[in-house]
Amino acid sequence: MLIVFGSINMDLRLQVDDFPQPGETVLTPGYDMSPGGKGANQALASARTGTKTALVGMVGDDGAAHRILGNLRRNEVITSGVATSESLPTGMAIVTTDKSGENQIMVAQGANAMVTHDQIPDEILKPGKVLLLQMEVPIAANIALMERAKKNGATVILNLAPVFQIPEKALALADYLILNELEARTIAEMIGLTAQQDMMVIARALSSIGKLDCVVTLGEQGSLAMCHDGAGWRVPALKLDEVVDTTGAGDCYCGTFAAAIHNKFAIGSAMRRASVAASMSCMKRGTQESYPYIADVEATLEDFPQAQPYGK
């Protein structure tokens, strides 16, 4: 089983022609609200691959929570590990998308700030299980859970998003580290590298922390990985005639990648599946509702390039 430990939000989505400048007000004809949060997004993306997936997090005792959890259950995500806060509302993200499909996101943590690592018992964290985490819940909870998972033999995948200061010893608890180019350059500076260095150099440096494989997503340029054994891989993105909305594409990549690792795919194959799924999610507006089903991903993979050795 894949266990996702992370945030659960309601997304308030606004469509604008151009993002406002500081002090500027822009008008938009309407808005919509839909389930989101990195944890929930990644769990749903994993479940759409047909992988048994459980989400652990926290929501408020409110209508948003009922809507979000109902959607996850309809998509076969196990939500029995989601707790309810009596004092804080369900988290909310304000997602603004411009005419080019790019987005800006602000997140109010709400109940996500109350998540604790002991919501996952030790007996769940054992060899053969995969734990996927992000950074929209308290860092201390993530680190404590990663320590327990490492001790008990589970595979740990950390999506370092959004990127915050995190101890190197905590990074060393991960078997896989996933981050985008901006996040990679930010964490590089935190550990004493130059952010302007080649991305392969940064990924190799990050992979040398402990024994982890570092995957960097590069938007329309695809993704690359530098592994702890010295191997490197590069996978393109799917070529799209039109990018409608990039919101949640990174979460789609992470959830699909983690599911592939859980299902014993090699890292290059996992990257291919994740790249296709994430690219396809950009063809529709919205987040969770844009994530493709496994049959569509596998059909597209038939004509998609294989992962290529990189950086040797």
C-alpha positions as CSV (number, residue, x, y, z in Angstrom):
1,M,0.0,0.0,0.0
2,L,1.1,3.6,-0.7
3,I,0.6,5.9,2.2
4,V,0.4,9.6,1.5
5,F,1.0,11.9,4.5
6,G,0.1,15.5,3.7
7,S,-2.2,18.4,3.3
8,I,-5.9,18.5,2.4
9,N,-7.3,21.8,1.1
10,M,-10.3,23.3,-0.6
11,D,-9.0,25.3,-3.6
12,L,-10.6,28.6,-4.5
13,R,-9.8,29.1,-8.1
14,L,-9.7,32.4,-10.0
15,Q,-9.1,32.9,-13.8
16,V,-7.5,36.2,-14.8
17,D,-5.9,37.6,-17.9
18,D,-2.8,38.8,-16.1
19,F,-1.6,38.5,-12.5
20,P,-2.1,41.7,-10.5
21,Q,0.9,43.8,-9.6
22,P,1.4,44.9,-6.0
23,G,-1.4,47.3,-5.1
24,E,-3.4,46.5,-8.3
25,T,-6.9,45.1,-8.4
26,V,-8.0,42.9,-11.3
27,L,-11.5,41.7,-12.0
28,T,-12.6,38.2,-13.0
29,P,-16.2,37.2,-13.9
30,G,-16.4,34.2,-11.5
31,Y,-14.7,31.6,-9.4
32,D,-15.0,27.9,-8.6
33,M,-14.1,25.7,-5.6
34,S,-12.6,22.2,-5.9
35,P,-10.8,19.7,-3.7
36,G,-7.0,20.2,-3.5
37,G,-4.0,20.1,-1.2
38,K,-0.7,18.4,-2.1
39,G,-1.4,15.4,0.0
40,A,-4.9,14.9,-1.3
41,N,-3.8,15.6,-4.9
42,Q,-1.0,13.1,-4.9
43,A,-3.1,10.4,-3.2
44,L,-5.8,10.8,-5.9
45,A,-3.2,10.7,-8.7
46,S,-1.8,7.5,-7.2
47,A,-5.2,5.9,-6.9
48,R,-6.0,6.6,-10.6
49,T,-3.1,4.3,-11.5
50,G,-5.0,1.5,-9.8
51,T,-2.6,1.5,-6.8
52,K,-4.0,0.9,-3.3
53,T,-3.5,4.3,-1.7
54,A,-4.3,5.7,1.8
55,L,-4.2,9.4,2.8
56,V,-3.4,10.5,6.3
57,G,-4.0,14.1,7.3
58,M,-6.4,16.4,9.0
59,V,-9.5,18.4,8.1
60,G,-11.9,20.7,9.9
61,D,-15.4,19.8,10.9
62,D,-17.0,21.6,8.0
63,G,-18.7,21.3,4.6
64,A,-15.4,21.6,2.7
65,A,-14.1,18.5,4.5
66,H,-17.2,16.5,3.6
67,R,-16.9,17.4,-0.1
68,I,-13.1,16.7,-0.3
69,L,-13.3,13.4,1.5
70,G,-16.3,12.3,-0.5
71,N,-14.4,13.0,-3.8
72,L,-11.4,11.1,-2.6
73,R,-13.5,8.1,-1.6
74,R,-15.2,8.1,-5.0
75,N,-11.7,7.8,-6.5
76,E,-10.9,4.9,-4.2
77,V,-8.5,6.7,-1.8
78,I,-8.6,5.2,1.7
79,T,-9.4,8.1,4.1
80,S,-9.7,6.3,7.4
81,G,-6.5,7.9,8.5
82,V,-7.8,11.5,8.1
83,A,-8.5,13.1,11.5
84,T,-10.9,16.0,12.2
85,S,-9.8,19.1,14.1
86,E,-12.4,20.6,16.5
87,S,-10.8,24.0,16.5
88,L,-9.5,24.7,13.0
89,P,-11.2,24.7,9.6
90,T,-10.1,22.7,6.6
91,G,-7.2,24.3,4.8
92,M,-7.7,26.5,1.8
93,A,-5.6,27.5,-1.2
94,I,-6.3,30.5,-3.4
95,V,-5.2,29.5,-6.9
96,T,-5.0,32.2,-9.6
97,T,-4.4,31.2,-13.2
98,D,-3.5,33.6,-16.0
99,K,-4.3,33.3,-19.7
100,S,-1.0,31.4,-20.4
101,G,-2.0,28.6,-17.9
102,E,0.6,29.7,-15.3
103,N,-0.5,29.9,-11.7
104,Q,0.1,31.6,-8.4
105,I,-1.0,29.9,-5.2
106,M,-1.4,31.1,-1.6
107,V,-2.2,28.5,1.1
108,A,-3.9,28.9,4.5
109,Q,-3.0,25.8,6.5
110,G,-6.0,25.5,8.7
111,A,-6.3,22.0,10.1
112,N,-3.2,20.9,8.2
113,A,-1.1,22.6,10.9
114,M,-2.4,20.1,13.5
115,V,-1.3,16.9,11.7
116,T,0.8,14.6,13.8
117,H,3.2,11.8,12.8
118,D,1.6,9.3,15.2
119,Q,-1.6,9.3,13.1
120,I,0.3,6.5,11.3
121,P,1.0,3.5,13.5
122,D,4.4,1.6,13.3
123,E,2.8,-1.6,12.0
124,I,1.9,0.3,8.8
125,L,5.5,1.4,8.2
126,K,7.2,-1.8,7.1
127,P,9.1,-3.2,4.2
128,G,7.1,-3.2,1.0
129,K,5.2,0.0,2.0
130,V,5.9,3.3,0.4
131,L,5.5,6.6,2.3
132,L,5.0,9.8,0.3
133,L,5.3,13.2,2.0
134,Q,5.3,16.9,1.0
135,M,5.9,20.2,2.9
136,E,2.4,21.7,3.5
137,V,2.2,20.1,7.0
138,P,4.5,20.7,10.0
139,I,8.2,19.9,9.2
140,A,8.6,18.3,12.6
141,A,5.8,15.9,11.9
142,N,7.4,15.0,8.6
143,I,10.8,14.4,10.1
144,A,9.5,12.3,12.9
145,L,7.5,10.1,10.5
146,M,10.4,9.8,8.1
147,E,12.6,8.6,11.0
148,R,10.1,6.0,12.0
149,A,9.6,4.8,8.4
150,K,13.3,4.5,7.8
151,K,13.7,2.5,11.0
152,N,10.9,0.2,10.1
153,G,12.0,-0.4,6.5
154,A,9.4,1.5,4.5
155,T,10.5,3.3,1.3
156,V,10.4,7.1,1.8
157,I,9.6,9.6,-1.0
158,L,9.8,13.3,-0.1
159,N,8.4,16.0,-2.4
160,L,10.2,19.1,-1.1
161,A,7.3,21.4,-2.0
162,P,6.9,24.1,-1.0
163,V,10.6,24.3,-0.2
164,F,11.5,25.3,3.3
165,Q,14.7,25.1,5.4
166,I,15.1,21.4,6.2
167,P,18.1,19.8,8.0
168,E,20.4,17.7,5.8
169,K,20.0,14.8,8.2
170,A,16.3,14.9,7.4
171,L,16.9,14.8,3.6
172,A,19.1,11.8,4.3
173,L,16.0,9.9,5.6
174,A,14.5,9.9,2.1
175,D,15.0,7.2,-0.5
176,Y,13.7,9.5,-3.3
177,L,13.6,13.3,-3.4
178,I,11.3,15.1,-5.9
179,L,11.4,18.8,-6.5
180,N,11.0,21.3,-9.3
181,E,13.8,23.4,-10.8
182,L,13.1,26.4,-8.6
183,E,12.9,24.3,-5.5
184,A,16.1,22.5,-6.4
185,R,18.0,25.8,-6.8
186,T,16.6,27.1,-3.5
187,I,17.6,24.1,-1.5
188,A,21.0,24.1,-3.3
189,E,21.7,27.5,-1.8
190,M,20.6,26.3,1.6
191,I,23.2,23.5,1.5
192,G,26.0,25.8,0.2
193,L,25.8,25.2,-3.5
194,T,25.6,27.9,-6.2
195,A,22.0,28.1,-7.5
196,Q,23.3,29.0,-11.0
197,Q,25.1,25.7,-11.3
198,D,23.9,23.1,-13.9
199,M,20.8,21.3,-12.7
200,M,22.6,18.0,-13.1
201,V,25.3,19.2,-10.7
202,I,22.7,20.2,-8.2
203,A,20.8,17.0,-8.5
204,R,24.0,14.9,-8.1
205,A,24.9,16.9,-5.0
206,L,21.5,16.4,-3.5
207,S,21.6,12.7,-4.3
208,S,24.8,12.4,-2.4
209,I,23.0,13.3,0.9
210,G,22.5,9.9,2.4
211,K,21.6,7.4,-0.3
212,L,18.8,9.0,-2.2
213,D,17.7,9.3,-5.8
214,C,17.0,13.0,-6.7
215,V,14.3,13.7,-9.3
216,V,14.0,17.3,-10.7
217,T,10.9,18.2,-12.7
218,L,11.5,20.8,-15.5
219,G,8.1,21.7,-16.8
220,E,7.8,21.4,-20.5
221,Q,11.4,20.1,-20.6
222,G,10.4,16.9,-18.8
223,S,12.4,15.7,-15.8
224,L,15.9,14.4,-14.9
225,A,17.2,12.2,-12.1
226,M,20.6,11.6,-10.5
227,C,20.8,8.4,-8.5
228,H,22.8,7.5,-5.4
229,D,24.6,4.8,-7.5
230,G,25.9,7.4,-10.0
231,A,23.3,6.7,-12.7
232,G,21.4,9.5,-14.4
233,W,18.2,9.6,-16.4
234,R,16.3,12.1,-18.5
235,V,12.7,11.9,-19.7
236,P,10.9,14.5,-21.9
237,A,7.5,15.9,-21.3
238,L,4.6,15.1,-23.6
239,K,4.3,17.6,-26.4
240,L,1.0,19.4,-26.1
241,D,-0.8,21.5,-28.7
242,E,-2.2,23.7,-25.9
243,V,-1.5,24.1,-22.2
244,V,-4.8,24.8,-20.5
245,D,-3.8,24.8,-16.8
246,T,-0.6,23.7,-15.0
247,T,-2.1,23.7,-11.5
248,G,-1.4,20.5,-9.8
249,A,0.7,19.0,-12.5
250,G,3.6,18.6,-10.1
251,D,1.4,16.7,-7.7
252,C,0.2,14.5,-10.5
253,Y,3.8,13.7,-11.3
254,C,4.6,12.9,-7.7
255,G,1.6,10.7,-7.1
256,T,2.1,8.7,-10.3
257,F,5.8,8.4,-9.7
258,A,5.3,7.1,-6.1
259,A,2.7,4.6,-7.4
260,A,5.1,3.3,-10.0
261,I,7.9,2.9,-7.4
262,H,5.4,1.0,-5.2
263,N,4.6,-1.2,-8.1
264,K,8.4,-2.0,-8.6
265,F,9.0,0.0,-11.7
266,A,12.6,1.1,-12.2
267,I,13.2,4.8,-11.8
268,G,13.4,5.6,-15.5
269,S,10.1,3.8,-16.1
270,A,8.5,5.6,-13.1
271,M,9.6,8.9,-14.5
272,R,8.1,8.1,-17.9
273,R,4.7,7.3,-16.4
274,A,4.8,10.4,-14.2
275,S,5.8,12.6,-17.0
276,V,3.0,11.5,-19.3
277,A,0.4,11.7,-16.5
278,A,1.5,15.2,-15.4
279,S,1.6,16.5,-19.0
280,M,-1.9,15.1,-19.7
281,S,-3.2,16.9,-16.6
282,C,-2.2,20.2,-18.2
283,M,-4.8,19.6,-21.0
284,K,-7.8,20.2,-18.7
285,R,-8.7,23.0,-16.3
286,G,-8.6,22.2,-12.6
287,T,-6.5,20.0,-10.4
288,Q,-7.7,16.6,-9.3
289,E,-10.4,16.5,-12.0
290,S,-7.7,16.9,-14.6
291,Y,-5.7,13.8,-13.6
292,P,-5.7,11.0,-16.2
293,Y,-6.7,7.4,-15.6
294,I,-4.1,4.6,-16.0
295,A,-5.6,3.3,-19.2
296,D,-5.1,6.7,-20.9
297,V,-1.6,7.0,-19.6
298,E,-0.6,3.5,-20.7
299,A,-2.1,4.1,-24.2
300,T,0.0,7.3,-24.6
301,L,3.2,5.5,-23.3
302,E,3.2,3.2,-26.3
303,D,4.5,6.1,-28.5
304,F,6.4,8.0,-25.8
305,P,10.3,7.9,-25.7
306,Q,12.1,5.7,-23.3
307,A,14.1,7.2,-20.4
308,Q,17.6,8.0,-21.6
309,P,20.9,7.7,-19.6
310,Y,22.0,11.2,-18.5
311,G,25.0,12.9,-17.1
312,K,27.7,10.3,-17.6
